[in-house]
């Protein structure tokens, strides 16, 4: 039997690429706010972790954990700070 690779490992590797992270977050956003916040947490973890994101976004580490939780209700300014720290931005297109 071949050694299996965990899905999370593959996802983390792919999300280290900003283009792949942007596509992933777009798909998560289309699924709804809860899925988007969990997806954003995946990207943050893949690109250096909560500590790095908190430092580069100038947000408190505990606040960032809360923001990315299922119960998170981030302010637009906080969300934008996290996305900017990942080198990403929100873009709108016509449906």
C-alpha positions, 0 to 999 in steps of 0.5 A: 500500500502506498503512503497517503498524503494528507489533504491538509498538507497538499492544501497548505502547499498550494495556498502558499502561492498567492494566485492559488490563495486568491482563487481558494478565497474566492470559492470560499466567499461564494459559499458564504461568510462562515466558509470564507473565514475558515478559508482565510484561516487556511491561507493565513496558516499556509503563509506563515501563521497567525503570529506573522499575520498579526504582526504584519497586519498590526492586529492583536493576535487574540483578535485575529484568532477571534476574527478567523473563528466560526463566530468571527464577525470581522470589521471590514478594516480588520479583514482588509488588514489581514488580506493586505498582509497576505498580498491580497485584495478584494475585487468585485466583478459583475455577476 
